[in-house]
Amino acid sequence: MSLRFRQLQAFHAVIETGTVTGAAAHLGISQPGISNLLSQLERQTQLTLFERARGRLVPTPEAGVLFQEIDTVVRGLDHVAQAVTDLQNQKAGQLQVTAPHALSIGFMPREIARFARDRPNLSISYQAQYSARIQEWVQAGLFEIGICEVPVQRDVFEAEVFRFECLCTVPDGSDLAAREELTPKDLDGYPFVVMGPEHMTYRRTRDAFDRAGAVWNPRVHTHLHQNTLSFVKQGFGAALVDPFTTAFDFEGGFVARKFAPQVTLDLAIITSRQRPLSVVGQEFLTQLKESLADYAV
């Protein structure tokens, strides 16, 4: 089977943007052109990739599997196209960085802005993603620098690990807010907002309560630190949250206190062992390490 890249690119764009209109605008071709490419792809693969519901295209489960397989390929070729454009325009360089969502609300935009301030011709490629995908992208060469949760593949990456103390957040106005430090005994039976069971902060918090002989009461399970803090603000309970999320949240509605015993979030800056860093990458890596060290324990 010979699939054309333009077909895969159109399919990828529809999934990413959610509409044929958005995909057409993204790729710079007509809506009928997008529809035609999707029809060709379905005929060649003999798969139903979309169902129509109220005038919208709804991806089928088969489409979800196909998207996961081609996502890295399509993004990789997009990066190649961007690199060619940068060379044609004699850009001063390209910064290629990916990091977890927790660092993407405030910390990474601030660091990139500070780095780019004296580099007006700098091309910037930044993506927030989950740690497993970040490692895939850096290994594939789609990004030069990544920040991800440990563990990392030490034989594949150069890695420097930083540990960050999680703060115990409780709703503003809670009786617990009056305390300077909170312990499992203080929170015995108190409802908690937690990351998924496989997350390191979940395991470490559970172990802290077990060692203290206190009852841990997870009420809400979610997958982003920003989500945990949002639930805290709505009064659902306490949560251990990374220092980046609390530092760059300016809405209020919560207080953050030290938690004893300390629970940490361990992150690593990774670069590929197979490819040398660009000059731009080396310079940003130096700045990034210094800035992360300011938050680390």
N, C-alpha and C positions, 0 to 999 in steps of 0.2 A: 504493500500500500504506500503510495507516494502522496503525502500530505504537503500542501503548500504552506509556507510560513505565514503568508498573508491571511489564510483561513484561520490559523491558530491565533494570530495577532487579533483578528476581529473577534473571535470567540473570547479571548482573554479580556479584551476591552469591554465587551458587553457585561461580562461577570464583574469586572472591576468598577464600572460606572453604573451598572444597574439598568441601563436602557440602551436601545439602539441609537437614540439621539445622542446620548453622551459618548458612546463609542465612536460614532461618526465624527463628532467634534474633536475627540481625542486623536483620531488617526488622520483627520483631514480628508475624509472621503464622504460620499453621499450616504444617506440612510438606506436607499435601495441597494447600494454597493455592499453595505454591511450585511443586509438581509440575504443577498445573493451568496456572499461568502459563507454565511452560516448554513444555508441550504446545501451548498457544495460539500461542506464538512460533514453534515449529517448523512448525505448520500454516500460519501466515500467510506465513512466509518460504520454505516448502517446502524447508527445509534440515534435515539431521540434525545436531544440535548436540552431542549426547552419545551415547556408547556405554556400555552397562553391562558392567562387569568385576568379578566377585566382589562384587556388591552395591553397587559404587560407580559414580558417574557420571564417565566419562572424556571430557573435551572433545575434539571432532574438530578437524581443522585449520581447518574453516570457522568453528567457534566461536572459535578463536584470532584469526582475522581480524576477526570481528564485535566481539570484546572490545576490540581495539585501537581500533576506530572509535568505540565508545560510551563508552570509559573516561572521557575528559575530560568528556563531556556528563553522565554520571551523577554524577561527582564534583562537577561544577559545580552541579548542582541540589541535591546534598547540602549544599554550602556555602551555597546560598541558604536552604535550610530552617534550617540552623544560625544564619544571620544573623537570620532572623525570630525564632527562639527567643531569641537574645541580646537583641534589641530588646524583645521581650515581657517578658523578665526584668530589663530595665534593667541589663544587664551593664556593667562599667566599660570594656569594649573587647575587641577580639579581635586576638591576635597570629597572623599567618599567615606561616609561614616554611617553606621547603623547601631542602634541602641534600644534597650527595653523601653516600654511605654512609661515606666516610672520616671525615667530621666528626660522624657520628651516633652513634658508640659512646660517646664521652665529652664531646667539646668542646661540641656544640650543646645536649645536655641540661643541661650545667653552665651555659652562658650563659643558657638559657631559665629555669632555676631561679633564677639570680641576679636576673634581670629581674623574675620573678614574685613574689619574696620579699615585696616591699612592695605588691603588687597582688593581694590575695586574691580579687577578683572577675574577674580576667583570664581570658578564654577563649582557649585555645591550640590552634592547628591546626598540626601539624608533620608533615612527610613526608620520608623519605629516598628519593632517586630518582637515576637517571642524568641527566647534564647536559643532554642533548637534551630530555628530557621536562621537566626543571626550567624550561628556557626556554619551552617550550610553556605550562606552567601559569602562569607569571608573566605571559606575554603575554595569556593568556585571562582573567586576573583571578582565578584560583583561589587564588593566593598573592600577598601583597604584596611579599615579599622572597625572593630566591633566591640561593643560592651555587652556582656552576657552573664547570666548566672552560672556559677560553677555546678557540676564539674565541666571541664573542657578537655578536648583531646590533646594531650600534651605532645604527642608525636606529630601533630598536624600544625599546632599553633605556637607562636611565642605568646606567653601569657603572663600578666602581672595581676595578682589577686589583691583586692581591697575588701575590707570588712567594714560594714556600716551598722551602727547601733539603731535598732528599731525603737521607736517611741510608742508608748501606750497612749492612744487617743481615746477620749471619752466625750460624750456630748457636753457642750457648754451648759453650765447650770447643774450638772450632776454633782451629788455629794462627794463623789470621788475626785472632782476637780480641785478640791481644797487641799489635797495631799501633794507633796513635792515629789514623791516616789510611790509607785504602786507595785504590789507583789501578788503572787497567786493567792495568798491568804486574803488580801484585800478584795480580790475579784472572785472569791469562792462562789460558784454558782451564777455569777453575773453573766448575762448573755454576751457572746462574742461574734464579731464579724471576721471571717477568716478566709485566707486563700485556700485553694484546693488541697486535698489531703497529700498530694505528692510534693507540695511546695515546701522548701526548707523551713520557712517561718512557721508553717503549720506544725511540722514535726517537732521543732525546737520549743514552740510554745506548749504543745501537749506534754512534752517531756518535763518542762519546768513545773507544770501543774502536778504531774504525777509525782515528781520528787518531793514537792511540798505537801503532798497529801490533800490537795485542794481539788474541788470539782471544776472541771473545765466545761463550759456550756456553749459550744458553737451553735449559733442560731442561723446565721446567713453565710453561705459559701459563695465565693465569687472568684474572679480570675485576674483582677487588676487591683493594684494598691489604690488607685484613684477611686475605684468602686467601693473598696472597704471604707475609705474615709467618707465618701458620700453617704453610706449607710449609717456611719457613726453620727453624722450631722443630723440625720433624720431620727435619731434616738433609738436605733436598733441595738446598740450595745457598744462595747469597747472593741478596739482593734490595735494590733501592733503594725505600725506603718513605717516605711522607710523614711529617712530624713529628707529626701528630695521632694517627696510628695507633700510633706508637711511644710517644708520651707517655702514652696512656691504656690501654696494655697492661700489666697488673700481674702477669701469670702468669710472666714470665721465660722462659728457654729460648733467649734470643738476646742478642747485644750489638749496639749501634748505633755506627757509626763515621762520621766525615766521609769524603766521597768527593771526590776531585780528579781531573778537573775537576768543578766543581759542576754537578749536575743539578737542575733546579727543576720543581716542580708549580705551574702558574699558574692561579689561581682568581679569579673576579670576583664581587663582590656586585652583583646586578642588581635594578632596580625598573623598572616600566613608565613610559615617557614619556607615555603617554596618560592615566594616572590619578594624581591626587595621593595621597601617602601619608597614612594616618590619623595622628593624634597618637601613638598607640601604636607604629605602624610607624616614625615618625620617631625616637622615643626609643630603640627597640630598635636601629635602624640605627646610631645614634651609638655605642651600647655595642659592637655587633658589630664595627664598624670598628676601634675601639680594641683590642679583644681579638685580632682577626686580626693587627693590626700587631705584636703582641708575638711572633708566630711568624714573621713575614715577614722576608725578607732585603732 
